[in-house]
Structure formats: structure tokens, C-alpha cells
Amino acid sequence: MELTWTGVLLLLCVLFTLFSSFQMYKKKGQLPPGPTPWPLLGNLLQQDVLPLYKSYKKLIEQYGPIFTVWIGSKPLVVLCGHKVIKNALIDHAEEFGGRNIVPTIQRIFQNHGMATADERNWKEMRHFMISTLKNFGMGKKQMSERVQEEALCLVEEMGSMQGQPFEPKRKCTSAVSNVICAVVFGTRFDYKDQMFTENQKTVESLLELCSNFTGMVYNSFPKIMEYFPGQHTKTFADIEKLCGFIHKKIVLHQKTLDIQEPRDFIDCFLIKVEKEQNSSEGIYTPKGLVKNVYGLFTAVAITTSQALFCTLLTMTKLPHIQAKVQQEIDEMEGANHSPSMEDRLKMPFTNGMIHEAQRYHKMSVENLPWATICDIKFHSYTIPKNMAVVPILCSIHLEPLQWETPEKFSPDHFLDEKGQFRKRDAFMRFSVGKKACPGEALARMELFLFFSSLLQKFTFHLFRDTKDTDVISLYTDFKKKNHYPLIQAIKSSMESCVQ
């Protein structure tokens, strides 16, 4: 009897595999060309395909700037190059502006906040988030002063190391997170606060899951993966714990809420909850508030702190550029005047350096696709409705047609012939169109003020030999678990002279 059931199960598995394969290859013939997927697994185990930021150049050579890869049994249309991506995100922004919520994101956000598949709810929440952040100073002098204050705290924290080697990533994340904490909770945290540190690590764990192999496997087989332990299990459990922490903060806000004088983002959302409590739409709910607060930290704080950290790593590898940045800061600010946003236009090389570090940084994006909202004829291909689509932004940032020396790290990419800062259409670190990052203004402000404040006070050195390590390798090294580079922050020459 047991052998009979075993045979039945094996037969069912074979039939399921054959059926899935038939469906995959049927879809494959209707989509842009791409590497041949394996049954059920797609291109998951094919190292010459994933991650896309490593393989897109070879795939373009073989299939052109529009091709299809398979994450398990699910197709993903990939867009590469400035012409194609600009055409999709700007000229056809509406058609490519759909929401594709992958299982990892759905598991955590449960269709709340910005991570909703409902287009109308997404637009409403995005509008609320941007308008509320603006009310609390995003892009204005009020916010600039808040970031400046936190920059002084970060300078003091790094100065307390007295030139000893330390891991800078956590300090950068704490500084950027505190800016969001001030807006969301109305308070900041000490850099040594254990709960504050653990919460940062939890938020980082989601981004790590969304960019690695485990995340792709979970998104391919979510129901099966729920029965297996692994990184995803710990990440989901830690996020639930963090959401509990956020909920406690919200309860405290509810007890002291003054509708006439909202103190922070949570207060503004709670006021909306009160006004909309009889609405059947259910956009503004206490649970939605928890998910929105968590989403803010994920989308704004962690990504910005990673960019700041990478920029500091670049300085350790390119001391001649670091010296030039410090010279510009010294000539403009001296040692006693803290850099402000009004100074950014007067510091073109520093501004160009920050942009160049972002241009040079590659990211994995397979697990965060967009979607088409209708069938669309695009560059001789018919892309069906609800198709997952991902633009490879680094394909623009390293495109020879758009940059003078794309493979070389050079702040001159953002400087004109007079040495003044120039915007580049091919710079899309914050994306463009409907999906442009809502926290872009705040991120730009933080990167400039934190970076210039640190370079004003310190010269950074990597605490190991880097002769055979290029800038790209520095970026990828820090992503390895428990392998964050140590750096030294030595007081700059001008700072030492003043003292």
C-alpha cells in the first residue's frame, strides 16, 4: 500500500512539473527573448543570469536591451539602457506604473501602506506621506537644521573613537535613522541604545532578504518555504517584533494626542484615522500606520545610510579625491562653520563626488519589480497586462553613450567645463516618473550634510591593505555577513590646527 501511494505521489509530482513547464514555455513564446528557463526553477540557479546587475551586459549582447528572465515559474521583463528605461518610466509612465507586490513584501506589509497592490490606495498613501513629510520640513530649512544637528552628533560619535579602527556602517545608519525617528516619533535615540541598534538590523534584514537568493526562492515558492526554516523565518519574526515596538509608540501617542497640534508623523496619521474611522475604504487604520512607519525606515533610512557608508568607503580608496573634497570644504567653511544646504551650490566638487558614488554603486533589484497595468506594444514587443517589469538602473549609470568614462570613478562626470555642478539626465539613482522615491529630497539633504560635515573634521583610512581592491569590490565586500570593513577617522589637518 505504501509503495502504491509513493508511486501516486511521484506521478503527481511529474505531472505537475510537466504542466508547469508547459505553461512556462507557452508564456515564453509570447514574451521578449531571454535565457532558457529550467522547469519550475526558471533561471534561479543559473549564475550567468542572476543577479542581473552582474550579468545584464552579456544578456544585452545576446538578447538586446529588453529581455525576459524567470524567477522560478514567474517571468520578469528586464529593461536596460537610458533610451529604453526613459521611454518606459517617463514616456509610458502610466502603462508601466503598476504595483507588483512580491510574496516577501506581501507577507510583511499585508497590502498596507505604500506596499499595496491597489493603485488608488497607493496614490492616496504616497500623497499623504509626501505632504506630511513636507509639513515637518522635508526639503526646507527646518529639516536642514535638524540634519545638521544630527551631523554634529555623528561627528562627535566618530571623534570619540580617537583614531582607533571601527566599523562605520552602524554609526551611519544610526545617524540617518535618527532623522526619521525625529519626524516619525518626535524624538531621537542614543547611538548606543541596544533596542535602537537591534531595530536597525531588523530593517536591514528585509532589504538583505529582498536582494539575495533566499528571497528569490521564497518569492518563487512562498507556500512551500513557509514550512522550512531559514533566513526568511528569522527575518519575518524579527519584523513582527519591531512592529510590536512601533505599535507601543503609537499607543503612547494616542494617549497624548492633540488634534490641534500634531507633533510628528504618527500624530498626523492618527488624526486621519479619527476622521476616516467610518469610511469603508480602510486606508487609514492603526495597523496601516504600523506598516507605514516600518516602510519609511526601510525605504528612506536604510538605503540612505548605505549610500553614505559607500561614499565614505570610496574616500578611503581614493585619498586624492578625499583631499580635494576637504580642500573645497575648508575654503568654503573653514573649521568652525558647519556646512549647510545653502553651501551646496558653492561646493560643486563635493556635490559631484556624492553623485558619482551613487552612480557607481550597483544594487540587486530582481525582487522589487514594477508591473504593467495593461497590454502594451513596446519596442516591437507586446508586454501583457500585470507583467512584472524591472529597470536595471546601473545599465544607465555605466552606459558608454551617457558617460565619458563609465567604468572609471570620477566626480568630473557631474562637473561642466567651468568646474560647476551639472545635472545628468542619465542619473536615476532615485528612479524617475511615478515611481520616483518619495524621500528623494530628504536623502539628498542627508547625504550632503552628513558627508561634508564628516569630511570637514576627519580624514578616513581603510584599516587593511587595499592595493588589489577596486571601489566596486569595496561596495560588495561590506554586504557579506559579518564582514564590514574597519576604518579610521583621523582628525583633518585644519581641525588639528584650530585646536
N, C-alpha and C positions, 0 to 999 in steps of 0.2 A: 504493500500500500504506500509506504514512504517513497519507494522508487517511482511509483506512478505519479505522486504529487510533485516529486522533484522534476520529473520529465515534463509535467504540465507547466511548472514554473519556468523551466528553461525554454520551452516552446513559446510561452507568453513573452519572455524577455527578447527572444529572437524576433518574434512578430512585431513587438513594439519598436525594436531597433530598426527593422526593415521599414516599418510605417514612417517612423521619424525621419529616416534617411530619404525616403521617397518625398516627403513633404519638404525637406531641406533642399533637395536637388531640383524640385519643381519650382520653388521660390528663387533658387539661384539663377535659373534661366531667365527670370524676369527682372533681375537687378543688375546694376553695374558689375563688370567683371571683377574678379579677385581670386586670391589663393583658394585652392580646392579645400573645402572643409572635410573633416573626418565625421563619420556618423556620430550623432549625439554630442560629441566634444567640440565640433566645429574646428576653429583654429587655436583652441586654448593651449594645446601642448606644442604648438609649432613655434619654436624660438625665432624663426626668421620672419614671423608675423607680429607677435606680441612681445613686449609693449610697442605700441605704434610709434612713440617718439624716437625709438631706436631704428625701426625698420621702414618708416614711411618713404625714405628716399629710394630704396630698392623697389618698393611696391609701386611707386610712381613711374619708375623706369619701365616696369613690366606692364602696368595696367592703366597708366595715366593718372591725372590728379583727382579723379573720382573713382573709388573702388569700394568693394564690399568685403568685410571680414565677418567671421561668425564667432560670437561669444556663446559657446555651447550650440544650441539649435536656433539661436536668435541672430538674425542678420543685423549688421551695423554698417551704414553707408558712411564712408570716410571722405571728407573734403580737404584738399591740400592746396596751398599756394594762394597768393594775395588775390589774384583775379577771381578764382572760384569762390573763395570764402567771402570776399567782399560782395560778390554778386548774390550769394545766398543770404548773408546776415544783414545786408543793407538794402539791396535792390529787391530781394524777395523775403524781407524780414517777417512778414505776416505768415507766409506759407511754411517757413522753417522755424516758426516761433512756438511750436507745440511743446508740451511737457511730457517727458519720458521718465517716469519715476521707477528706477530700478529697484529690485527687491530689498537690497540693503537699506536704501533710503526709506522705502515704504515701511519696512519693519520698525524703523526708529521713529519716523515722523507721523506715520499713520494718517497720511493725507491732510496734515495740518500745516499751517504757516505757508512759507514760500515753497515747501516741498509738497505741493498739491497738484494733482492732475487736472483739476478744474480750472480752466483758463480764467473765468470771471473771478473766482475767489483769489487766484494768484495775482491778478491785476489789482484787486482791492487791497490785498495784503502788502504788495510792493508799494503801492501809493501811500498807504498808512505808514509803512516803515520809513520811506524816504522823507515824507513830510514831518514825521515825528523827530527823526534824527536832525533834520534841518532846524526844527524848533529848539533843539538843545545844542545848536551851534555848529552842526556839521558844515564845513566849508566856510565858516565865519571866524571872526577874530576871537570870539568866546571859546570856540573849540581849540583854536590855535594856542591860546594861553593855557588851556588845560593840558594839551600835549606837551607844551614847553615845561610845565611844572613836573610832569611825569618824566620828561627827558632829564631834568636835573636829578630826579631820584635814581634813574638808571645810571647816570654819570657817577653819582655818589656810591651806588652799589658796586660798580666796576672798580672804582677807585679804592674801595675797601679791600680789594684783593692785593693791593700793594705790589703789583707787578708779578704776582705768582700765577702760574698757569691755572686756568679754569675753563669750564665748559660754558660757553656764552649763550647757547640756544635757550636755556631755561630763563635766563635773565631777560633776553629779548622778548620772549613770549610773555613773561610777567608784566613787562612794561606796556606792551601793546594791549594785553588783556585788561590791564587796569584802566585804560582809556575807555574801553567798552563797559567795564564794571561801573565807572563813574556815571555813564549815560544810562545804563540799564538799572543798576541797583542804587545809584546815588552815593556810592562810596568806593574806595579803593582798598586793596589788601597789601599787607606787608609781603615782600618777596619771599620771606622765609615761612610764611603761613603754609602749613602742611596741606590743609584742605584745598587752598588756592592752587598749590602745585599739582595735587592729585587731579583736580578738576581740569587743569590744562592738559594733562596727559590723557585724560579720558576723551577730551575733544579731539586731540591729535590722533587718537586711535581710530576714529571714524575715517579721517582722511587717509590714514595709512591703509585701512581695510579697503577703501574705495579705489586705491591705486595699486593694489598688489594682486597676486594670483588667487589668494583665498577669496578675495572679494569677487573676482570674476567667476570663480566656481560657485560661490553662493548665489550670485545673480543668475547663473545658468540652471542651478538645481536647488532652489530655496527650500522646497518642502523636504527634500532628502537631507540637505545639510543641517536642518533643524534637529535631526536625530544624532548628529555627530558632534563631538567636542572639537574645539579648536579656537583659533584667534577670534573668530566671529562670535563664539559663545561668550567669551570674556568681554569683548567689546560691547555687546548688547547689554550684558549685566552691569558693566560699569556705567554705561549711559543711563540706564534706569536709575542707578544710584545718584548720578549727577542731576537728573530730572527731579528726583526727590529733594535734593538740596535747593534747586530753583523754586520748587513748589513751596518750601518753607519760607523762602524770602518773599514770595508772593502773598502768603498768608499774613506775614508781618505787615506788608504794605496795605493789605485790606483793612487791617485794624486801625491804621493811622491815616487812611486816605482822606484827602481834602480835595473835593471835586473842583473847587475854585483855584487851587494852586497845586497842580501836578508837579511832583519833584523830579520824575525821571520817566523812562520808557515804560516801566511796569505800571506806574500810576496812569499814564495816558491810555494804556491798553485796558486797564481795569475800568476806566471811565467809559470806554467803548463797550465793554462787557455789560455795564449797567444800562446803557442806552439801547443795546441790541438784545437784551435778555428775552424779549417777547417775539423776537424775529425768528422765523422758521429757517433762515439761511444757515445759522450756526457757524458763521465765520469767526466771530469774536467770542471765544469761550476760555475758561480758565486753563483747560488742557491745551488749547491752541496757544495761549500765552507762554506756557512752559516750553512748548516746541519752538516758538518763535525766538525766545531768549536763547535757547540752545543753538538754534540755527544762526543767530547773529554771531555768536562766538566762533562757530565753525567757519562761516563764510568770510568774516572780517578779521577777527583777531589772529587766528592761527595762520592763515595764508599771508597776512601782512608781516607777522613775526618771522615766518620762514624767509620771506623776501629780504627782511632786514638782516637776518643771520647770514644769508648767502652773500649779501653785499659786504659785510664785514670780513667774511672768508676771502672774498676777492681781493680786499685790501692787503691781506697777509701774503697773498701770492704775487701781487703786483705792487711792490713798495714804491716804484717810481710814480705810479698813478696816485697812490696814497699821499705821497709827498706833495704832489701838485694840488690835490684836493685841500690839504692842510694849508698850503700857501694861499690859496684863494680865500679860505675861511679866515685866516689870520689877517690878510689885507683888508677884508671886509668887516670883520667883527672884532679883531684883537682877542684878548684872552678873557676879558671881563663882561663883554656883551653877549648874551645868549642869542643864537640865530633865531630869526622869526620868519614867518611866511612872506613878509614884505621884502625880505632879503633874497628870496629865491631867484627873482629875475636878475639880481646883481651877481649871482653865483652860477653862471651857466655851466662851468665845467663840473661842479658838484652835482648839479641837476642832471647833466648828461651822464655822469657816472652812475647815478641811481637808475636811470632809464636803461642804460646799457646792461647793468647787472640783471635787470628783469628780462631784457631781450634774450640774454644768453642762457637763462635758466629754463631747462626743459622739464615738462611735467607729464605724468601719465593721466590720460583723460578718458580712457575706454569706458569707465564705469559711471561717467556723468554725461550721458548723451542728451541731445535735444530730440525733437520729433517733428515730422511734417503734419500739418493739420488738414491736408487734402492731397489728392494726386497732383503731381506737378511735373511738367516737362522741363527738365533742367540739363542744359549742355548735352543734348541728344539722348539723354536717358529719361525714362519715366520712373519717378520715385513715388511709390504708393503712399497713401494716407497712413498716418501713425507709424511711419518707418523711423527707427532710431537713427539719428544722424550725429556725427561728431566732427567738428572742425579741428584740424591739427594746427594750432596757432604757432607752434615752433617751426612749422613748414614755411610760414610767412617770415618769422624772425630770423631765419637762416637762408632766405631765398636770395640767390645771387642777383636777380633782377631788381631787388629792392634795396640791397645794402652793398656798399662799396667793397667791404671785406667781411662778408658774413661770418666766416669761421674764426675771425680774429676778434679778440675782445678789445674794443676801442670806444671810449666816450665820444670821440670825434664823429661817430655816426649820428650824434644828436647836436652837432655844432655846425654853424654855417661858416663861410669863408672869413667872416669877421670874428669868429670865436663866440658868437652868441647862440643861445639855445634855440633849436628849431624842432618843431613837432614833425613827426613822421607818420604818414597815413598807414604805413606798414607796421606800426607798433600797436599791438592789440592785446597787451597783457591783461587788460580788464574786459576784454571782448568788446563788441560793439552792437548797436541795434537794440532790439527788445531785450536781449539777454545781457546787456552791459551790467557789470557789477554795481549794485545799488550803493555800495560803500566805497566807490572809487575815490571820491573827493577826500574822505577821511583817510583812506590808505595812502594816498599821495602825500597828504599833510604829515602823517606819522612817519613815513619813510624819510622825508626830507628833514624834519625836525630832529628825529632820533639820530639819524646818521650824521648830520652836520654837527650836532651837539657832542657826539662821541668823538668824532674826528678832530674837533676843536681841542679836546682835552687829552686825547690818547693817540699813541701810535700802536697799531696792532701787529702782533707777530704770531705765526702759527708755531706751536710747540712741538715740531718734528720736522725732519728733513722733507722738503717738497720739491727737490730738484727734478724728479721724474713724474711729478704730479701736475697735470694741467688744471685749469679753472673748472672745466666740466667735471673732472674726477673729484674735485673738492666738493662740488654740489652733490654728487651721487654718494660719496662716502658718508656724509652725515645722515643719510637716510637709513643706513644699515643700523639695525637694532644694537643699542649699547656701543655705538662706535662714533660718538660725537667728538670731533676734533677739539683739542685743548688749545686755547690761545692765551697770549699775554697782552695786557693793556698797560703799556708804559706811558707815563705822562709825557705829553708832547713838549718839544723844546721851548716853545713860547710860554706854556703853562709853568714849566720849571723855572724859567727866568723871572716870571712875575712873582713867584713865591720866594 
